[in-house]
Amino acid sequence: MYSLLQAIKFEDEANQDNSLFNVISRKHRKDLTRFFWADLLHRIHSQKINNFFCLFIWGEQGTAKSGVGQLIMQVLYPNFKQDQVVFTNEQLRTRMQSLKTGEAILRDEFQKVFGEGTYQLQATIENYARQLRDRQNSFVYIQPDYMDMKNFHYFLRTIAFDEDLRVVTAGLQNPMTNGYMGYVNFDLNPIWNNGFWKDYQKRKSKFVDVVATNEYEKLDLTNIGLEIMKLKEFKKCIVKTKSGDNKLDMGFCKNLVYKKSPNLTTSQNAMLVQEIKYLFKSMGDKNDKKKT
């Protein structure tokens, strides 16, 4: 068993009205579980607004972030399947191509991908979220650390997981101010009982085995692409157009990729070039949005 007051160690804001401590303490407790589910269901089924949502889940390791994401998807999308849970940005982009309007996808964390908190990574995630919103696909993104995302409707911070009851407590943040509005409890027993969690664990274990066998750096094209873009030599890949905009010289880019990643196969190198092209465009879109 656990106490909600365990969450105190996650937040040193006891004197702020919108702190995590205040919204879960006995004196100021704000249980928004019923309201959170009602808002999600209204968004999905309402005829007056777009029928999709973008949800960002973050929190400490062991607080069942993945379980919360899967529960939400299963409740709102009864036909949600295992192949709609992906572990890398490459898998996300590939699966997006076959998503139908009104379907959903969950990008789960894979620890080795995260932790950088880089501007480029944030721009890439926001780009994916924007594309999914345009296509009216619901999107759940999970990672250990908070990011200030502009294209997400909801932010949940998982606080504690009662392994006996299989209940997760999460702080619900205001997407405009990042302050905590209250907390939400999630009963994970449904995904335990219907076998979804067990099947998910098998898939993730298999993926981790592949990573261990093939070295994750050879699979994580986003991370490799970001590292290559930090190199001094990468500046030679950027040229000015007549209008003054920056664009990639694909010839220089291919040569640099082949030079810096000799252990990759030809097809992997080709995919890496396309990943860098996508990351470069994402950064450009982000800068254009800031100027306006």
C-alpha positions in Angstrom: 0.0 0.0 0.0 1.1 3.6 -0.5 0.1 7.0 0.6 -0.5 9.9 -1.7 1.8 11.9 0.4 4.7 9.9 -1.1 4.4 12.4 -3.9 5.9 15.2 -1.7 9.4 14.1 -2.6 8.6 14.7 -6.3 7.7 18.4 -5.9 9.2 21.1 -3.6 6.3 23.5 -4.1 4.2 23.2 -1.0 3.5 26.9 -0.7 2.0 27.2 -4.2 -1.7 26.7 -4.8 -1.1 24.8 -8.0 1.7 22.6 -6.6 1.6 18.8 -6.8 1.7 18.7 -3.0 -1.4 20.8 -2.6 -3.6 19.0 -5.1 -3.0 15.6 -3.4 -2.7 16.6 0.2 -5.6 15.8 2.6 -6.4 19.5 3.1 -6.6 20.6 -0.5 -7.2 17.2 -2.2 -8.6 17.6 -5.7 -9.7 14.2 -7.2 -10.3 14.8 -10.9 -10.6 11.2 -11.9 -14.3 11.4 -12.9 -13.9 14.7 -14.7 -10.8 13.6 -16.6 -12.5 10.6 -18.0 -15.7 12.6 -18.8 -13.6 15.2 -20.7 -11.8 12.5 -22.7 -15.1 10.8 -23.6 -16.7 14.1 -24.6 -13.8 14.9 -26.8 -13.9 11.5 -28.5 -17.7 11.3 -29.0 -18.7 15.0 -29.4 -20.1 16.1 -32.7 -19.0 19.7 -32.0 -15.2 19.3 -31.7 -12.6 17.2 -33.4 -12.8 13.6 -32.2 -9.2 13.0 -31.1 -6.7 14.0 -28.4 -3.0 14.3 -27.7 -1.8 13.2 -24.3 1.7 13.5 -22.8 2.6 11.2 -19.9 5.8 11.5 -17.9 7.1 10.5 -14.5 9.6 8.5 -12.5 10.6 5.0 -13.5 8.3 2.3 -12.0 5.2 4.5 -11.8 3.4 2.5 -14.6 3.3 5.3 -17.2 2.9 2.7 -20.0 0.0 1.0 -18.1 -1.8 4.3 -17.9 -1.4 5.0 -21.6 -2.6 1.6 -22.6 -5.6 1.7 -20.3 -6.7 5.0 -21.7 -6.4 3.7 -25.3 -8.2 0.5 -24.5 -11.1 2.3 -22.8 -11.6 4.9 -25.6 -10.7 2.6 -28.5 -12.0 -0.9 -27.9 -10.3 -2.1 -31.1 -6.9 -0.7 -30.0 -4.2 -3.4 -30.9 -0.7 -4.2 -29.9 0.8 -2.9 -33.2 -0.5 0.5 -32.3 2.1 0.7 -29.5 5.5 1.6 -30.8 8.9 2.1 -29.2 10.9 4.3 -31.5 10.3 7.3 -33.7 11.0 5.2 -36.8 8.3 2.7 -35.8 6.0 5.7 -35.1 6.5 7.2 -38.5 6.0 3.9 -40.3 2.9 3.0 -38.4 1.4 6.5 -38.9 1.3 5.8 -42.6 -1.3 3.0 -42.2 -3.4 4.7 -39.5 -6.9 5.5 -40.5 -8.7 8.7 -39.6 -10.1 8.3 -36.0 -7.6 5.7 -35.0 -5.0 6.0 -32.2 -1.3 5.4 -31.6 0.9 5.2 -28.5 4.6 6.0 -28.6 6.0 4.3 -25.5 9.3 5.2 -23.8 12.4 3.3 -24.5 14.9 4.5 -21.9 18.0 4.7 -24.1 16.3 7.0 -26.5 15.4 9.6 -23.9 17.1 11.8 -21.3 18.6 14.3 -23.7 15.8 16.8 -23.6 17.2 18.4 -26.7 15.5 21.1 -28.7 15.7 18.9 -31.8 14.0 16.0 -30.2 11.2 18.2 -28.9 10.7 19.7 -32.4 10.5 16.2 -33.8 7.8 15.1 -31.3 5.8 18.2 -31.9 6.0 17.7 -35.6 4.6 14.1 -35.2 1.8 15.4 -32.9 0.9 18.1 -35.4 0.6 15.6 -38.2 -1.5 13.3 -36.1 -3.8 16.1 -35.1 -4.2 17.2 -38.7 -5.3 13.6 -39.5 -7.5 13.4 -36.4 -5.6 10.5 -34.9 -5.3 10.4 -31.1 -1.7 10.3 -29.8 -0.3 9.3 -26.4 3.4 10.0 -25.9 5.3 8.6 -22.9 8.7 9.5 -21.5 10.5 10.0 -18.2 11.0 13.8 -18.4 8.6 16.7 -18.9 8.7 18.7 -22.1 6.7 21.9 -22.8 4.7 20.7 -25.8 2.4 23.0 -27.7 0.3 20.4 -29.6 -0.9 18.4 -26.6 -4.3 18.6 -24.9 -3.4 16.8 -21.7 -0.3 16.4 -19.5 -0.2 13.7 -16.8 2.6 13.1 -14.3 2.6 9.6 -12.8 3.3 9.8 -9.1 2.9 6.4 -7.4 1.9 2.9 -8.3 0.2 0.5 -5.9 1.3 -2.9 -7.2 -1.1 -4.8 -4.9 -4.2 -2.9 -6.0 -2.7 -2.0 -9.5 -3.8 1.6 -9.1 -1.7 4.5 -10.4 -2.0 8.1 -9.1 -1.1 10.9 -11.5 -1.0 14.7 -11.3 -3.1 16.4 -14.0 -1.4 19.6 -15.3 -2.9 22.7 -16.8 -1.6 22.7 -20.5 -1.5 26.5 -20.4 0.3 27.1 -17.2 1.8 23.7 -16.3 0.4 24.0 -12.8 -1.3 21.0 -11.2 -5.1 21.1 -11.3 -5.6 17.9 -9.4 -4.9 14.2 -9.5 -6.3 11.2 -11.3 -6.4 7.6 -10.2 -6.2 4.8 -12.8 -7.2 1.2 -12.1 -5.0 -0.9 -14.3 -6.8 -4.2 -13.5 -8.7 -4.3 -16.9 -5.5 -4.5 -19.0 -4.1 -7.1 -16.6 -7.2 -9.2 -16.8 -7.7 -9.1 -20.5 -4.1 -10.1 -21.3 -3.2 -6.8 -23.0 -0.4 -6.0 -20.5 1.0 -9.5 -20.7 1.2 -9.4 -24.5 2.7 -5.9 -24.3 5.5 -7.2 -22.0 6.3 -10.0 -24.4 6.6 -7.5 -27.3 8.8 -5.1 -25.3 11.0 -8.0 -24.1 11.4 -9.2 -27.7 12.3 -5.6 -28.8 14.8 -5.2 -26.0 16.4 -8.5 -27.0 16.8 -7.2 -30.6 18.3 -4.0 -29.3 20.8 -6.0 -27.2 21.7 -8.2 -30.1 22.1 -5.5 -32.8 23.2 -2.5 -30.6 20.6 0.1 -30.3 22.6 2.8 -32.0 22.1 0.9 -35.3 18.3 1.0 -34.8 17.8 4.4 -33.3 18.2 6.5 -36.4 16.7 9.6 -34.7 19.5 9.6 -32.1 22.2 9.0 -34.7 20.8 11.7 -36.9 20.8 14.3 -34.0 24.4 13.4 -33.3 25.5 13.9 -36.9 23.7 17.2 -37.1 25.8 18.4 -34.1 29.1 17.8 -36.1 31.0 20.8 -37.5 31.1 19.0 -40.9 27.3 19.1 -41.0 27.4 22.9 -41.8 28.7 22.0 -45.3 25.4 20.1 -45.8 23.4 23.4 -45.4 23.1 25.7 -48.4 21.2 28.9 -48.9 18.4 29.1 -51.5 17.7 32.2 -53.6 15.0 33.2 -51.2 17.5 33.1 -48.3 16.1 29.9 -46.7 18.3 27.0 -45.6 18.1 23.7 -47.3 20.1 20.4 -47.3 22.6 19.5 -50.0 21.6 15.9 -50.2 24.9 14.9 -51.9 27.0 16.3 -49.0 24.6 14.8 -46.5 24.8 11.3 -48.0 28.6 11.4 -48.0 28.8 12.6 -44.4 26.3 9.9 -43.3 28.3 7.1 -45.0 31.5 8.4 -43.6 30.3 8.7 -40.0 28.2 5.5 -39.8 30.3 2.8 -41.6 28.8 0.0 -39.6 25.3 0.5 -41.0 23.9 -1.3 -44.0 23.2 0.5 -47.2 19.5 0.5 -46.5 20.0 1.8 -43.0 22.2 4.6 -44.3 19.5 5.5 -46.8 17.0 5.6 -43.9 19.3 7.7 -41.8 19.7 10.3 -44.6 15.9 10.5 -44.8 15.7 10.8 -41.0 18.2 13.7 -41.0 16.2 15.4 -43.8 13.0 15.0 -41.7 14.7 16.4 -38.5 16.1 19.3 -40.5 12.7 20.2 -41.8 11.2 19.8 -38.3 13.7 22.3 -36.9 12.9 24.7 -39.8 9.2 24.5 -39.2 9.8 25.2 -35.5 11.9 28.3 -36.3 9.3 29.6 -38.8 6.6 29.2 -36.2 8.6 31.2 -33.7 9.2 34.0 -36.1 5.4 34.4 -36.7 
